[in-house]
Amino acid sequence: MVRSYTTEPVDPAVLDRVLTNATRAPSAGFSQGWGFLVLDTPADVRRYWTATADAIDEPDQWLRGMMRAPVVVVPCSSKAAYLRRYAEPDKGWTDMDEARWPVPFWHMDAAMASLLILQTAVDAGLGACFFGIPPKRVWPLREEFAIPDAFDPVGAITVGHPAAERGAVGSPSRRSRKEVTEVVHRGNWGVDGRDPG
Ligand SMILES: Cc1cc2nc3c(=O)[nH]c(=O)nc-3n(C[C@H](O)[C@H](O)[C@H](O)COP(=O)(O)O)c2cc1C
């Protein structure tokens, strides 16, 4: 994740590829219940930060680096689209019972599309960062950009050219990557009798 950018614009053709690839993400039942609010002008990006951040006139290091990104994408997911899709004859869940969904696939699919946005940006030599929207800022964001009730923002993604200085560093500077052997459980999870944690 890149949290500090130059102000150099993103080539519109590259942004188109980023967004096209997002739509190639897998989705449960091919529901494609996602939507992407794309902000790619200085004025619109400014509206994003005004709606979602405190103290944009006195930004901390994180906000200073992130606010320079020329593109912000807000991936959204629609639970209703999945309930509707799975009520169709080939799925047959006509009761639209949410208990059928112990894992919210609508958010998962938006997350998969988000990863394709990140990866396409990196492939194009750009940087990107997925980050959360503060809960109390979701309504201001909805109102500012007329996001329909049926769609929930799952986060936001900055895209741009990475600055030479790294800016705010993330959690990997404070904690180490888990070893594959710590997280892979072959054949049985608690096979060695220890608390699997
Ligand atoms: C669901 C999710 C939420 C995240 N939220 C934030 C965030 O709010 N702010 C931020 O700076 N980074 C955020 N990140 C980035 C993570 O901190 C970062 O992916 C992690 O520390 C690993 O670093 P790396 O992606 O650079 O390898 C988020 C990542 C994910 C997947």
The ligand as a MOL file (V3000), in Angstrom:
LIG
                    3D

  0  0  0     0  0            999 V3000
M  V30 BEGIN CTAB
M  V30 COUNTS 31 33 0 0 0
M  V30 BEGIN ATOM
M  V30 1 C -9.5940 -4.1350 4.6040 0
M  V30 2 C -8.3710 -3.2450 4.6810 0
M  V30 3 C -8.4460 -2.0350 5.3440 0
M  V30 4 C -7.3290 -1.1990 5.4160 0
M  V30 5 N -7.4570 0.0260 6.0110 0
M  V30 6 C -6.4090 0.8790 5.9840 0
M  V30 7 C -6.5580 2.2020 6.4920 0
M  V30 8 O -7.6340 2.6010 6.9470 0
M  V30 9 N -5.4880 3.0270 6.4300 0
M  V30 10 C -4.3000 2.6360 5.8900 0
M  V30 11 O -3.3580 3.4400 5.8500 0
M  V30 12 N -4.1260 1.3830 5.3960 0
M  V30 13 C -5.1530 0.4990 5.4220 0
M  V30 14 N -5.0100 -0.7670 4.8950 0
M  V30 15 C -3.6930 -1.1940 4.3870 0
M  V30 16 C -3.0380 -2.1640 5.3650 0
M  V30 17 O -2.5530 -1.4570 6.4830 0
M  V30 18 C -1.8950 -2.8850 4.6380 0
M  V30 19 O -2.4250 -3.6280 3.5580 0
M  V30 20 C -1.1520 -3.8280 5.5500 0
M  V30 21 O -0.5570 -3.1220 6.5970 0
M  V30 22 C -0.0740 -4.6250 4.7960 0
M  V30 23 O 0.7960 -3.7380 4.1260 0
M  V30 24 P 1.0570 -3.8790 2.5500 0
M  V30 25 O -0.2980 -3.9730 1.8940 0
M  V30 26 O 1.7720 -2.6110 2.1960 0
M  V30 27 O 1.8660 -5.1190 2.3750 0
M  V30 28 C -6.1040 -1.6050 4.8260 0
M  V30 29 C -6.0410 -2.8320 4.1570 0
M  V30 30 C -7.1610 -3.6310 4.0590 0
M  V30 31 C -7.0620 -4.9440 3.2890 0
M  V30 END ATOM
M  V30 BEGIN BOND
M  V30 1 1 1 2
M  V30 2 1 2 3
M  V30 3 2 2 30
M  V30 4 2 3 4
M  V30 5 1 4 5
M  V30 6 1 4 28
M  V30 7 2 5 6
M  V30 8 1 6 7
M  V30 9 1 6 13
M  V30 10 2 7 8
M  V30 11 1 7 9
M  V30 12 1 9 10
M  V30 13 2 10 11
M  V30 14 1 10 12
M  V30 15 2 12 13
M  V30 16 1 13 14
M  V30 17 1 14 15
M  V30 18 1 14 28
M  V30 19 1 15 16
M  V30 20 1 16 17
M  V30 21 1 16 18
M  V30 22 1 18 19
M  V30 23 1 18 20
M  V30 24 1 20 21
M  V30 25 1 20 22
M  V30 26 1 22 23
M  V30 27 1 23 24
M  V30 28 2 24 25
M  V30 29 1 24 26
M  V30 30 1 24 27
M  V30 31 2 28 29
M  V30 32 1 29 30
M  V30 33 1 30 31
M  V30 END BOND
M  V30 END CTAB
M  END
